[in-house]
């Protein structure tokens, strides 16, 4: 992400107003909410974790112990308990 000179894109009135608050410092302007991607949507991490958590719940309901699931998925027992608890009944 490169920098854009404010004086090249902002009207002089807006630039003067911004300078009253942030004179000579860097300012980050976030995207509009409509242009934001949700966490994990680009990398596929969100879908992977949903799939993994579904597998954990399925195996737990089939009788697999929390300790065995923790070892299998390289997670703590507390993490497995949280996943099972927050996924609710299916």
Secondary structure, 3 states (H helix, E strand, C coil): CCCCCHHHHCCHHHHHHHHHHCCCCCCCCCCCHHHCCCCCCCCCHHHHHHHHHHHHHHHHHCCCCHHHHHHHCCCCHHHHHHHHHHHCCC
